[in-house]
Amino acid sequence: MVLGAAFWRFWCAAVLANVGDGIRVAAFPLLAASLTNSPAAVGFVAAATALPWLVTGLPAGSLADRRGARVLLVVSDAVRISVLVALVVALVTDVTSVALVAVAAFLLGVAETVRDTAAQTVIPRLVNPALLERANSRLVAGEVAGNEFVGPLVGGSLFAVGAALPFVANSAALAIGVLLVLSVPTALLTLAAPGAEAGEAVPSGVRAGLAWLGHHRTLRTLALAAALVALADSAWFAIFVLYTEARLSLGPVGFSTLLAVGALGGLGGAWVADRFIRGDHHGRVLLVSMALTTLTPALLVLSGTVWAALLVVVVTSGAFGVFNVAGASLRHRLVPHRVLGRVVATWRTVVYGAAALGALAGGMLASQRGLEAPFALSAVLGLVAVALWWRPSHEARSA
């Protein structure tokens, strides 16, 4: 069986959207730093970029369950293009300010929450159920390639030529993505999921998704374990740049190289994840991948070398890619389509909130206990996550 032309058109649109997101990952901090020398102001822009999931994530899930994915995908990207064009005009006319950049970052993030949530509800309609793991594997691989590798590289390079160029490229990528989404047969983006009962009522409100996830023991436990994994991963990664400077004597080029190699590890892990999951091994794959993601960083407590750091970024990124594919596939197989958007949004809001807390905790712990402390914290949190998921991992079934 093959994934089919409709899936690959959707995949190309998703990759272009993620390349745009990666461009902004590099361009927004650079733009903010070019406008002000205040760390607080630069941090304000970063917060505006991260805030939308915590503020609008749950409503985005409710919207995804009540409106057609085709409309939401096109409208959310059209909104992002409009915001980017307005930002480009502001840059060209030299009326840009930190406040304006923060507002643009926030609006782009809000539209991104809607698009990403709606996109997750589409996958079960685009492919045969037997191919869900392969489809998610390819999508996560594309997300890693765009967000962590191609996008930041393009964003940083274009910004060096002209401040407006990254945002022009971002809007162009989104415009092409919209055309690709419109080329996918309308029925695949609007019809009920296969197997849905005719006339099945759609529960209203954000609480329906929260209630469903709260009552499903396996996915509820996995969501908590995923939050711990995100907390652990963010705790050490938040201070990793400082660690590479102080302990490994690496400058910006060395740090960027480590991140690029890590992104390749994540891409590879996501691309082959479906081979590990093949059959009904979601639970065990999730257990192993969360252990590798959280326990491997402790290696830097024992061996502060460049080679150890290289091993850490490759293994953790690869394992995290596998973890994301297995988690998404299990959700797609277990969650009824009528609440899928809200469950996905709830999941991501919890995980992203945990990641934000992890970054704060890692910074505070490193300032008080030393730069190696967050790596040890990651291992402790990882052991808790593994213990939490140990029994469900043997009971989890995808159908």
C-alpha positions in Angstrom: 0.0 0.0 0.0 1.1 3.6 -0.7 0.2 6.8 0.9 -1.2 8.3 -2.2 -1.1 11.6 -4.1 -3.5 13.4 -1.8 -1.4 12.7 1.2 1.8 13.9 -0.4 0.2 17.1 -1.5 -0.9 17.6 2.0 2.6 16.7 3.2 4.2 19.2 1.0 1.9 21.9 2.3 2.7 20.9 5.9 6.5 21.0 5.2 6.2 24.5 3.6 4.3 25.7 6.7 7.0 24.2 9.0 9.8 25.7 6.9 8.0 29.1 7.5 7.8 28.4 11.2 11.5 27.6 11.2 12.3 30.8 9.3 10.6 32.7 12.1 12.4 30.8 14.8 15.6 32.4 13.5 14.2 35.7 12.2 12.2 37.0 15.1 15.0 36.9 17.7 17.3 38.5 15.2 14.8 41.2 14.3 14.1 41.9 18.0 17.8 42.2 18.8 18.3 44.6 15.9 15.6 46.9 17.3 16.7 46.9 21.0 19.6 46.0 23.3 17.2 45.2 26.1 17.2 41.5 27.1 13.7 42.0 28.6 12.4 43.3 25.3 13.9 40.5 23.4 12.4 38.1 25.9 9.0 39.8 25.5 9.1 38.9 21.8 10.0 35.3 22.6 7.2 35.1 25.1 4.8 36.4 22.5 5.9 33.6 20.2 5.3 30.9 22.8 2.2 32.3 24.5 -0.5 31.4 21.9 -0.7 27.7 22.6 -1.4 28.4 26.3 -4.0 31.1 25.5 -5.7 29.8 22.4 -4.8 26.1 22.2 -8.0 24.7 23.7 -10.4 27.0 21.7 -8.5 26.0 18.6 -9.3 22.3 19.3 -12.9 23.1 19.7 -12.9 25.0 16.5 -11.2 22.1 14.7 -14.0 19.8 15.7 -16.8 22.1 14.6 -15.5 23.5 11.3 -14.1 21.8 8.2 -10.3 21.3 8.2 -10.1 22.6 4.7 -11.5 26.0 5.6 -9.4 26.3 8.8 -6.2 25.4 7.0 -6.7 27.9 4.3 -8.0 30.7 6.5 -5.3 30.3 9.1 -2.6 30.4 6.5 -4.3 33.4 4.8 -4.3 35.2 8.1 -0.6 34.5 8.6 0.2 35.7 5.1 -1.6 39.0 5.9 0.3 39.5 9.1 3.6 38.8 7.4 2.8 41.2 4.6 1.9 43.9 7.1 5.2 43.2 8.9 7.2 43.4 5.7 5.5 46.8 4.9 6.4 48.0 8.4 10.0 47.0 7.9 10.3 48.5 4.4 8.8 51.8 5.6 10.9 51.8 8.8 8.0 52.0 11.2 8.8 48.7 13.0 8.9 48.6 16.8 9.4 45.9 19.4 5.8 46.1 20.3 4.7 45.6 16.7 7.0 42.6 16.3 5.6 41.1 19.5 2.0 41.6 18.3 2.9 40.0 14.9 4.5 37.1 16.6 1.5 36.5 18.8 -1.0 36.7 15.9 1.1 34.3 13.8 1.2 31.9 16.8 -2.6 32.1 17.2 -3.1 31.2 13.6 -0.5 28.4 13.9 -2.4 26.8 16.8 -5.5 26.6 14.6 -3.7 25.3 11.6 -1.7 22.7 13.4 -4.7 21.4 15.4 -6.9 21.2 12.2 -4.0 19.4 10.4 -3.9 16.7 13.0 -7.6 15.9 12.5 -7.0 15.3 8.7 -4.5 12.4 8.8 -7.0 9.5 9.5 -9.0 10.7 6.5 -6.1 10.9 4.1 -4.6 7.4 4.5 -5.6 3.8 5.0 -5.7 2.9 8.7 -2.9 0.5 8.2 -0.7 3.4 7.0 -1.3 5.8 10.0 2.2 5.2 11.5 3.9 5.7 8.2 2.0 8.8 7.5 2.8 10.3 10.9 6.4 9.3 10.5 6.7 11.2 7.3 4.8 14.2 8.7 7.0 14.4 11.9 10.1 14.1 9.7 8.9 17.0 7.6 8.2 19.0 10.7 11.7 18.4 12.1 13.3 19.2 8.7 11.4 22.4 8.3 11.3 23.7 11.9 14.8 22.7 13.1 17.0 22.5 10.0 16.0 24.1 6.7 13.8 26.9 8.2 16.3 28.4 10.7 19.1 28.1 8.2 17.1 30.0 5.6 15.8 32.5 8.1 19.2 33.4 9.4 20.8 33.6 6.0 18.1 35.8 4.5 18.1 38.1 7.5 21.8 38.8 7.0 20.9 40.1 3.5 17.8 42.1 4.5 15.5 42.2 7.6 12.3 41.8 5.5 13.5 38.9 3.4 12.8 36.1 5.8 9.2 37.2 6.2 8.8 37.5 2.4 10.0 34.0 2.1 7.7 32.8 4.8 4.6 34.3 3.2 5.6 32.9 -0.2 6.0 29.4 1.3 2.5 29.7 3.0 0.9 30.9 -0.3 2.2 27.8 -2.1 1.0 25.7 0.8 -2.5 27.1 0.5 -2.6 26.2 -3.2 -1.5 22.6 -2.3 -4.2 22.3 0.3 -6.8 23.5 -2.2 -5.6 20.8 -4.6 -6.5 18.0 -2.1 -10.0 16.6 -2.8 -12.5 18.5 -0.8 -14.2 15.3 0.5 -11.0 14.1 2.2 -10.8 17.3 4.3 -14.5 17.7 5.1 -16.1 14.2 5.4 -16.5 12.4 8.7 -13.7 10.0 9.6 -14.1 6.4 8.3 -16.3 4.3 10.6 -18.0 7.3 12.2 -21.7 6.7 12.8 -24.2 8.5 10.7 -25.7 11.4 12.5 -23.3 11.2 15.4 -23.6 14.3 17.5 -20.5 16.4 18.1 -20.1 17.3 21.8 -19.9 21.1 22.2 -17.3 23.1 24.1 -13.7 22.7 25.2 -14.7 20.5 28.2 -15.7 17.6 26.0 -12.1 17.1 24.9 -10.8 17.5 28.5 -13.4 15.1 29.8 -12.7 12.5 27.1 -9.0 12.6 27.7 -9.5 12.6 31.5 -11.6 9.4 31.4 -9.3 7.5 29.0 -6.7 5.9 31.3 -4.1 5.0 28.7 -4.0 8.4 26.9 -4.4 10.3 30.1 -1.3 8.6 31.6 0.6 9.1 28.4 -0.2 12.8 28.3 1.2 13.2 31.8 4.3 11.2 30.9 4.7 13.3 27.7 4.5 16.4 29.9 7.3 15.1 32.1 9.4 14.3 29.0 8.8 17.9 27.7 9.7 19.3 31.1 12.9 17.3 31.2 13.9 18.0 27.6 13.4 21.8 28.0 15.2 22.0 31.3 18.6 20.9 29.9 18.1 22.4 26.5 17.4 25.9 27.9 20.9 26.1 29.2 22.7 24.0 26.6 24.1 27.0 24.8 25.7 28.2 28.0 27.0 24.7 28.7 28.7 24.4 25.3 30.4 27.8 25.8 31.6 27.3 29.4 32.4 23.5 29.4 33.1 22.7 25.8 34.6 26.1 24.7 32.3 26.1 21.6 31.3 29.4 20.0 28.2 30.1 18.0 29.4 28.1 15.0 30.0 25.0 17.1 26.7 25.3 18.9 24.8 25.7 15.6 26.6 22.7 14.3 25.5 20.6 17.2 21.9 21.7 16.7 22.1 20.9 13.0 23.4 17.4 13.7 20.7 17.0 16.3 18.1 18.0 13.8 19.4 15.3 11.4 19.1 12.8 14.3 15.5 13.9 14.8 14.7 13.6 11.1 16.2 10.1 11.0 14.3 9.0 14.0 11.0 10.2 12.8 11.5 8.8 9.3 12.1 5.2 10.6 9.7 5.3 13.5 6.9 3.4 11.8 9.3 0.4 11.4 9.7 0.2 15.1 6.0 0.6 15.8 5.0 -2.0 13.1 2.3 -4.3 14.4 1.0 -3.1 17.8 4.1 -1.9 19.6 3.1 1.7 20.4 3.4 1.3 24.1 6.9 -0.3 24.2 8.2 2.1 21.6 7.0 5.0 23.6 8.6 3.6 26.8 12.0 3.1 25.2 12.0 6.5 23.3 11.0 8.5 26.4 13.8 6.7 28.4 16.4 7.6 25.7 15.1 11.1 25.5 15.3 11.9 29.2 18.1 9.7 30.5 20.8 10.3 27.8 21.5 13.9 28.8 22.8 12.6 32.1 25.9 11.5 30.1 27.0 15.1 30.2 27.2 14.9 34.0 29.7 12.1 33.7 31.6 13.2 30.6 31.8 16.8 29.6 33.3 16.3 26.1 32.2 17.4 22.6 31.7 13.8 21.6 29.4 13.2 24.6 27.4 16.3 23.7 27.2 15.1 20.1 25.9 11.8 21.2 23.3 13.4 23.5 21.9 15.7 20.8 21.7 12.9 18.2 20.1 10.3 20.5 17.7 12.6 22.2 16.5 14.2 19.0 16.1 10.8 17.3 14.3 9.3 20.2 12.0 12.4 20.6 11.1 12.0 16.9 10.1 8.4 17.4 8.2 9.4 20.6 6.2 12.0 18.7 5.3 9.6 15.9 4.2 6.8 18.2 2.2 9.2 20.4 0.4 10.8 17.4 -0.4 7.5 15.9 -1.8 6.1 19.1 -4.0 9.2 19.5 -5.3 8.8 15.9 -6.2 5.2 16.6 -7.9 5.7 20.0 -9.6 9.0 19.9 -13.0 9.3 18.2 -12.9 11.8 15.4 -15.7 13.9 17.0 -13.3 15.1 19.7 -9.9 14.6 18.1 -9.3 18.3 17.6 -9.9 19.0 21.3 -7.9 16.1 22.5 -4.9 17.1 20.3 -5.2 20.7 21.5 -5.5 19.7 25.2 -2.5 17.4 24.8 -0.3 20.1 23.1 -1.3 22.8 25.6 -0.3 20.5 28.5 3.0 19.5 26.8 3.9 23.1 25.7 3.1 24.4 29.1 5.3 21.8 30.7 8.1 22.7 28.2 7.9 26.4 29.3 8.1 25.4 32.9 11.0 23.2 32.2 12.9 26.0 30.6 12.4 28.2 33.6 13.3 25.4 36.0 16.4 24.5 34.1 17.6 28.1 34.2 17.0 28.5 37.9 18.6 25.2 38.8 21.7 25.9 36.7 22.1 29.3 38.3 21.9 27.7 41.8 23.5 24.3 41.3 25.7 24.6 38.3 25.3 23.9 34.6 25.3 20.1 34.9 22.3 20.1 37.3 19.6 20.3 34.6 21.0 17.2 32.9 20.6 15.3 36.2 17.1 16.8 36.6 16.2 15.4 33.1 17.2 11.9 34.2 15.1 12.1 37.4 12.1 13.3 35.6 12.6 10.7 33.0 12.6 7.9 35.6 9.3 9.2 36.9 7.9 9.3 33.4 9.1 5.7 32.7 7.6 4.5 36.0 4.3 6.2 35.2 4.1 4.7 31.7 5.6 1.3 32.6 2.3 -0.6 33.2 0.2 1.2 30.6 3.0 0.5 28.0 2.3 -3.2 28.3 -1.5 -2.7 28.2 -1.7 -0.1 25.4 -3.4 -1.3 22.3 -3.9 0.7 19.1 -7.4 -0.6 18.4 
